[in-house]
Amino acid sequence: MDFIAPSLDGQSASVRLDGPEEGWTVGPKPFVLRPGVLYSASGYQHRGSSYSQVNIRDVSFRATDFAKLKPGQVLIQRGERVPVKTPEVNGVDSEIVFVDKVISREDFDREGQNWANCE
């Protein structure tokens, strides 16, 4: 499944999966989320015969996650440091886990303009 974006140079971008708009297209149509499937969204830039990764926040989700979103909301995952559940090994006492966060489209756009969020 491919969601094709319009020209996005210098912009943050998000797309409604259930109704791409603002120049986005999807193929093949129709795109339907299936229950129980874990989806992962990432971005790349296609130029000629090569692909290159762009600065993007990848996100994984299920149909139930998508159903909870309201118009104007964006699902992201943020890394949070948490204590490890097993005894300390080789001096490691914490790990990074990715946690679902729902933010407004405005916050998403603002964060997309901060290069520190795109590393």
Contact map, one row per residue, 1 for C-alpha under 8 A:
11100000000000000000000001110010000000000000000000000000000000000000000000000000000000000000000000000000000000000000000
11110000000000000000000001110000000000000000000000000000000000000000000000000000000000000000000000000000000000000000000
11111000000000000000000111100000000000000000000000000000000000000000000000000000000000000000000000000000000000000000000
01111100000000000000000111000000000000000000000000000000000000000000000000000000000000000000000000000000000000000000000
00111111000000000000001110000000000000000000000000000000000000000000000000000000000000000000000000000000000000000000000
00011111000000000000011100000000000000000000000000000000000000000000000000000000000000000000000000000000000000000000000
00001111100000000000000000000000000000000000000000000000000000000000000000000000000000000000000000000000000000000000000
00001111111110000000000000000000000000000000000000000000000000000000000000000000000000000000000000000000000000000000000
00000011111000000000000000000000000000000000000000000000000000000000000000000000000000000000000000000000000000000000000
00000001111100000000000000000000000000000000000000000000000000000000000000000000000000000000000000000000000000000000000
00000001111110000000000000000000000000000000000000000000000000000000000000000000000000000000000000000000000000011000000
00000001011111000000000000000000000000000000000000000000000000000000000000000000000000000000000000000000000110011000000
00000001001111100000000000000000000000000000000000000000000000000000000000000000000000000000000000000000000010000000000
00000000000111110000000000000000000000000000000000000000000000000000000001000000000000000000000000000000000000000000000
00000000000011111001100100000000000000000000000000000000000000000000000000000000000000000000000000000000000000000000000
00000000000001111111100000000000000000000000000000000000000000000000000000000000000000000000000000000000000000000000000
00000000000000111111000000000010000000000000000000000000000000000000000000000000000000000000000000000000000000000000000
00000000000000011111000000000011000000000000000000000000000000000000000000000000000000000000000000000000000000000000000
00000000000000011111100000000000000000000000000000000000000000000000000000000000000000000000000000000000000000000000000
00000000000000111111111111000000000000000000000000000000000000000000000000000000000000000000000000000000000000000000000
00000000000000110011111110000000000000000000000000000000000000000000000000000000000000000000000000000000000000000000000
00000100000000000001111100000000000000000000000000000000000000000000000000000000000000000000000000000000000000000000000
00001100000000000001111110000000000000000000000000000000000000000000000000000000000000000000000000000000000000000000000
00111100000000100001111111000000000000000000000000000000000000000000000000000000000000000000000000000000000000000000000
00111000000000000001101111100000000000000000000000000000000000000000000000000000000000000000000000000000000000000000000
11110000000000000001000111111110000000000000000000000000000000000000000000000000000000000000000000000000000000000000000
11100000000000000000000011111110000000000000000000000000000000000000000000000000000000000000000000000000000000000000000
11000000000000000000000001111110000000000000000000000000000000000000000000000000000000000000000000000000000000000000000
00000000000000000000000001111110000000000000000000000000000000000000000000000000000000000000000000000000000000000000000
00000000000000000000000001111111000000000000000000000000000000000000000000000000000000000000000000000000000000000000000
10000000000000001100000001111111100000000000000000000000000000000000000000000000000000000000000000000000000000000000000
00000000000000000100000000000111110000000000000000000000000000000000000000000000000000000000000000000000000000000000000
00000000000000000000000000000011111010000000000000000000000001100000000000000000000000000000000000000000000000000000000
00000000000000000000000000000001111110000000000000000000000000100000000000000000000000000000000000000000000000000000000
00000000000000000000000000000000111110000000000000000000000001110000000000000000000000000000000000000000000000000000000
00000000000000000000000000000000011111000000000000000000000001100000000000000000000000000000000000000000000000000000000
00000000000000000000000000000000111111100000000000000000000001100000000000000000000000000000000000000000000000000000000
00000000000000000000000000000000000111110000000000000000000111000000000000000000000000000000000000000000000000000000000
00000000000000000000000000000000000011111000000000000000000111000000000000000000000000000000000000000000000000000000000
00000000000000000000000000000000000001111100000000000000011110000000000000000000000000000000000000000000000000000000000
00000000000000000000000000000000000000111110000000000000011100000000000000000000000000000000000000000000000000000000000
00000000000000000000000000000000000000011111000000000001111000000000000000000000000000000000000000000000000000000000000
00000000000000000000000000000000000000001111100000001111010000000000000000000000000000000000000000000000000000000000000
00000000000000000000000000000000000000000111110000111100000000000000000000000000000000000000000000000000000000000000000
00000000000000000000000000000000000000000011111000111100000000000000000000000000000000000000000000000000000000000000000
00000000000000000000000000000000000000000001111111110000000000000000000000000000000000000000000000000000000000000000000
00000000000000000000000000000000000000000000111111100000000000000000000000000000000000000000000000000000000000000000000
00000000000000000000000000000000000000000000011111000000000000000000000000000000000000000000000000000000000000000000000
00000000000000000000000000000000000000000000011111100000000000000000000000000000000000000000000000000000000000000000000
00000000000000000000000000000000000000000000011111110000000000000000000000000000000000000000000000000000000000000000000
00000000000000000000000000000000000000000001111011111000000000000000000000000000000000000000000000000000000000000000000
00000000000000000000000000000000000000000001110001111100000000000000000000000000000000000000000000000000000000000000000
00000000000000000000000000000000000000000011100000111110000000000000000000000000000000000000000000000000000000000000000
00000000000000000000000000000000000000000011100000011111000000000000000000000000000000000000000000000000000000000000000
00000000000000000000000000000000000000000010000000001111100000000000000000000000000000000000000000000000000000000000011
00000000000000000000000000000000000000000110000000000111110000000000000000000000000000000000000000000000000000000000010
00000000000000000000000000000000000000000100000000000011111000000000000000011000000000000000000000000000000000000000010
00000000000000000000000000000000000000011110000000000001111100000000000000011000000000000000000000000000000000000000000
00000000000000000000000000000000000000011100000000000000111110000000000000111000000000000000000000000000000000000000000
00000000000000000000000000000000000001111000000000000000011111000000000000001000000000000000000000000000000000000000000
00000000000000000000000000000000000001110000000000000000001111101100000000000000000000000000000000000000000000000000000
00000000000000000000000000000000101111100000000000000000000111111100000000000000000000000000000000000000000000000000000
00000000000000000000000000000000111110000000000000000000000011111110000000000000000000000000000000000000000000000000000
00000000000000000000000000000000001000000000000000000000000001111111000000000000000000000000000000000000000000000000000
00000000000000000000000000000000000000000000000000000000000011111111100000000000000000000000000000000000000000000000000
00000000000000000000000000000000000000000000000000000000000011111111100000000000000000000000000000000000000000000000000
00000000000000000000000000000000000000000000000000000000000000111111100000000000000000000000000000000000000000000000000
00000000000000000000000000000000000000000000000000000000000000011111110000000000000000000000000000000000000000000000000
00000000000000000000000000000000000000000000000000000000000000001111111011100000000000000000000000000100000000000000000
00000000000000000000000000000000000000000000000000000000000000000001111110000000000000000000000000000000000000000000000
00000000000000000000000000000000000000000000000000000000000000000000111110000000000000000000000000000000000000000000000
00000000000000000000000000000000000000000000000000000000000000000000011111000000000000000000000000000001100000000000000
00000000000000000000000000000000000000000000000000000000000000000000111111100000000000000000000000000111100000000000000
00000000000001000000000000000000000000000000000000000000000000000000100111110000000000000000000000000111100100000000000
00000000000000000000000000000000000000000000000000000000001000000000100011111000000000000000000000011110000000000000000
00000000000000000000000000000000000000000000000000000000111000000000000001111100000000000000000000011110000000000000000
00000000000000000000000000000000000000000000000000000000111100000000000000111110000000000000000001111000000000000000000
00000000000000000000000000000000000000000000000000000000000000000000000000011111000000000000000001111000000000000000000
00000000000000000000000000000000000000000000000000000000000000000000000000001111100000000000000111100000000000000000000
00000000000000000000000000000000000000000000000000000000000000000000000000000111110000000000000111100000000000000000000
00000000000000000000000000000000000000000000000000000000000000000000000000000011111000000000011110000000000000000000000
00000000000000000000000000000000000000000000000000000000000000000000000000000001111100000000011110000000000000000000000
00000000000000000000000000000000000000000000000000000000000000000000000000000000111110000000111000000000000000000000000
00000000000000000000000000000000000000000000000000000000000000000000000000000000011111110001111000000000000000000000000
00000000000000000000000000000000000000000000000000000000000000000000000000000000001111100000000000000000000000000000000
00000000000000000000000000000000000000000000000000000000000000000000000000000000000111110000000000000000000000000000000
00000000000000000000000000000000000000000000000000000000000000000000000000000000000111111000100000000000000000000000000
00000000000000000000000000000000000000000000000000000000000000000000000000000000000101111111100000000000000000000000000
00000000000000000000000000000000000000000000000000000000000000000000000000000000000000111111100000000000000000000000000
00000000000000000000000000000000000000000000000000000000000000000000000000000000000000011111000000000000000000000000000
00000000000000000000000000000000000000000000000000000000000000000000000000000000000000011111100000000000000000000000000
00000000000000000000000000000000000000000000000000000000000000000000000000000000000100011111111000000000000000000000000
00000000000000000000000000000000000000000000000000000000000000000000000000000000001100111011111000000000000000000000000
00000000000000000000000000000000000000000000000000000000000000000000000000000000111100000001111100000000000000000000000
00000000000000000000000000000000000000000000000000000000000000000000000000000000111100000001111110000000000000000000000
00000000000000000000000000000000000000000000000000000000000000000000000000000011110000000000011111000000000000000000000
00000000000000000000000000000000000000000000000000000000000000000000000000000011110000000000001111100000000000000000000
00000000000000000000000000000000000000000000000000000000000000000000000000001111000000000000000111110000000000000000000
00000000000000000000000000000000000000000000000000000000000000000000000000001111000000000000000011111000000000000000000
00000000000000000000000000000000000000000000000000000000000000000000000000111100000000000000000001111100000000000000000
00000000000000000000000000000000000000000000000000000000000000000000000000111100000000000000000000111110000000000000000
00000000000000000000000000000000000000000000000000000000000000000000100011110000000000000000000000011111000000000000000
00000000000000000000000000000000000000000000000000000000000000000000000011110000000000000000000000001111101100000000000
00000000000000000000000000000000000000000000000000000000000000000000000111000000000000000000000000000111111100000000000
00000000000000000000000000000000000000000000000000000000000000000000000111000000000000000000000000000011111110000000000
00000000000000000000000000000000000000000000000000000000000000000000000000000000000000000000000000000001111111000000000
00000000000000000000000000000000000000000000000000000000000000000000000000000000000000000000000000000011111111100000000
00000000000100000000000000000000000000000000000000000000000000000000000001000000000000000000000000000011111111110000000
00000000000110000000000000000000000000000000000000000000000000000000000000000000000000000000000000000000111111111000000
00000000000000000000000000000000000000000000000000000000000000000000000000000000000000000000000000000000011111111100000
00000000000000000000000000000000000000000000000000000000000000000000000000000000000000000000000000000000001111111100100
00000000001100000000000000000000000000000000000000000000000000000000000000000000000000000000000000000000000111111110110
00000000001100000000000000000000000000000000000000000000000000000000000000000000000000000000000000000000000011111110000
00000000000000000000000000000000000000000000000000000000000000000000000000000000000000000000000000000000000001111111110
00000000000000000000000000000000000000000000000000000000000000000000000000000000000000000000000000000000000000011111111
00000000000000000000000000000000000000000000000000000000000000000000000000000000000000000000000000000000000000000111111
00000000000000000000000000000000000000000000000000000000000000000000000000000000000000000000000000000000000000110111111
00000000000000000000000000000000000000000000000000000011100000000000000000000000000000000000000000000000000000010111111
00000000000000000000000000000000000000000000000000000010000000000000000000000000000000000000000000000000000000000011111
